[in-house]
Amino acid sequence: MPSARPFVVPANQRADTTSLLTSAGAATYASTLHDVVDDVAARLAAVTQPWSGASREQLGALVDAVDLDAPGAGTTAALRETAELYATHAVWFHDPAYAAHLNCPVVLPAVGAEAMLAAINTSVDTYDQSTVATLMERRLVAWTAARVGYPAGDGVFTSGGTQSNLQALFLAREHAIERELVGGAPGRGSVLPRLRVLTSASSHFSVERSAFLLGLGEDAVMAVRTDGDGRLDPEALAGALADVDAAGDVVMAVVATAGTTDRGCVDPLAAVADACDVAGVWLHVDAAYGCGLLVSRTRRHLLAGIERSRSVTVDYHKAFFQPVSASALLVRDPRDLARVAWHADYLNPRENAEPNQVDKSLQTTRRFDALKLWATLRALGPDGIGAMVDDVCDLAAAVHTDLADDPELRVVGRTDLSTVLFRYEPAGLAPEHADRLVPLVRRVLFESGRTLVAKTVIDGVPCLKLTLLNPAVTLADVRRVLDLVRTTAQALVEQDEMLSDDTGAGR
Ligand SMILES: *Cc1c(COP(=O)(O)O)cnc(C)c1O
C-alpha cells in the first residue's frame, strides 16, 4: 500500500516572490523606488511642453507592440519599459502651457504620501484593516466639515466628485422616499417617478447621470433659470419649487454649484438656501471645483450659505493640489449617512463596535487618499493652500483684464474662480467662422503638444477655455499660450481662405 505523502511543489517550480514588497525585500523596495523617482525626476527636468504630441496611430502602435503574454522581464526592465511608454507620452499638468481641464499640479507632501500609502496599501473600509488611518480620515472629514460650517458634520472620502454627487443624491432620494412613505405613499415604486432634482443648466453632468442611475424618471432633473453668468436664480428656484409642489411631485434635492465646471461661477448659496428652507428640501452643494475657497483668505465669502446645505461635494484633487484621487462627501447631520450602511457578517456585522468607514461609503475596499491631504496640511497649513487658490483666481482675473480690449480675443462672461472663456473674433470674421475655429484651434494645438486649451459651449456659443489651476504660472506664461492660440487661429483662417479660393476657382 503506498504511503500518503504530503504534496510538496519542488522549489524550482514555485513562484519567484522577489518582486513582492516584503520585509526581507526592503532594500530592493528602496532601490526600485529610487530608480523610478530618479527617472521621473530626469523627465520632469526635461519637460518643455505639456506632451509629446504623438499621433493616436503612433501611440496605438506602441501600446499594441507590447506582448502582455510574454514571460516576465523582471521589475527593473519592466519599469523602464513602462516609463518609456507612459511617461514619454503622458500629459504634464504642471507645464505652464497646460491650461485645459480641471487638473492641478500636485504638491510634494501629497506625492510623498501617495508613495507611502501605495507601499503600505491600507484599505480604509474596516477598522481592523486600517486602524490609525481610519482615525486620520475621520479627523480630516471633521476638519473639512468644520471649514464648511458643519460643526457636527460627518462624511467620507470618495473617488471623486462624480461619486460624491451620486452618494449625496442617493441619500437625498432615500430621505425623500422615507418622507413620502410616512406621508402615506403606497410604496417606493410609486414615489420614484415623482421625484425631481432642481439645478442649473451649468451644473455638472454627474447630477443628471446620478438621477438616471438612481432610477428617477427621464425628466427628473429640471434646469432652473440662471443669470447671465450661469448662476442659479433664487427667485426662479422658488418658483420652480412651488411648481413641482403644485404638480403633486416631490423635490428630492436642489443641487447648487460652487464653481461651475465651465465658468467657475458660484451660485448664490445663501439665497438658494433661503428658498430650500422655505420648501423644506435637501440642498446639496457641489463644490468639487470651488472647495478651494474653504481655505482662501480673500474669497471665502463666496461660499457664504454653504453651511446651510445638507450635503457638500469637495474635490481635493481639483482645488487642493492633490494627486488623483482625493475627494469627499460631507453631510451636516451624521445620521443622514446611515442610509448607505449595509452589513456583512464577514466584514462589518451590526454588533461590531469598531469605527468602520465602510458603513459610510459606496465603496468597500478603499484607498487611504486622506493621507495625502493630511501630509499637505501639515506641510503647508490651510493658509498655504489657500494662498495658492487665491493666486490662480488672481491670475484668471488678470487675464480677464488683460483681454478686456484685445482686438482679436473676446472674453466670454466672467468667473469667480480661475477659468477664462474666450473666442478668436477679429474684426471682419463672421461669427459662424469663429464658431468653426473653436474645435479646430483646440485640436491643432493639442496635436502640436505645445499647449493644451479646452473648448466648450456657453449659451449655444462655442468657446475656448483656459482652466488656470497652476499657482506657479504667471501672466506672461498665459500670454504665451494665448499667442499660440492667436497664431494658430490666424493660420487656420488663411488656410481656409486659400481653400475657399480653390473651390471658387474650380467652379
Ligand atoms: C469635476 C467636477 C465634478 C466631477 O468630479 P470628478 O472628481 O471628476 O468625478 C463634479 N462637479 C463639478 C462642478 C466638477 O467640476
The ligand as a Tripos MOL2 file, in Angstrom:
@<TRIPOS>MOLECULE
LIG
   15    15     1     0     0
SMALL
NO_CHARGES

@<TRIPOS>ATOM
      1 C1        -15.1450   67.8900  -11.9770 C.3       1 LIG1
      2 C2        -16.4740   68.1110  -11.4060 C.ar      1 LIG1
      3 C3        -17.2240   67.0420  -10.9070 C.ar      1 LIG1
      4 C4        -16.7760   65.6110  -11.0650 C.3       1 LIG1
      5 O1        -15.6830   65.3500  -10.2620 O.3       1 LIG1
      6 P1        -14.6880   64.1270  -10.5830 P.3       1 LIG1
      7 O2        -13.7160   64.2200   -9.4830 O.co2     1 LIG1
      8 O3        -14.1120   64.3970  -11.9310 O.co2     1 LIG1
      9 O4        -15.5040   62.8810  -10.5660 O.co2     1 LIG1
     10 C5        -18.4110   67.3240  -10.2800 C.ar      1 LIG1
     11 N1        -18.8600   68.5970  -10.1840 N.ar      1 LIG1
     12 C6        -18.1780   69.6430  -10.6690 C.ar      1 LIG1
     13 C7        -18.7360   71.0210  -10.5080 C.3       1 LIG1
     14 C8        -16.9670   69.4360  -11.3090 C.ar      1 LIG1
     15 O5        -16.2870   70.4830  -11.8110 O.3       1 LIG1
@<TRIPOS>BOND
     1     1     2 1
     2     2     3 ar
     3     2    14 ar
     4     3     4 1
     5     3    10 ar
     6     4     5 1
     7     5     6 1
     8     6     7 2
     9     6     8 1
    10     6     9 1
    11    10    11 ar
    12    11    12 ar
    13    12    13 1
    14    12    14 ar
    15    14    15 1
@<TRIPOS>SUBSTRUCTURE
     1 LIG1         1 GROUP 0 **** ****
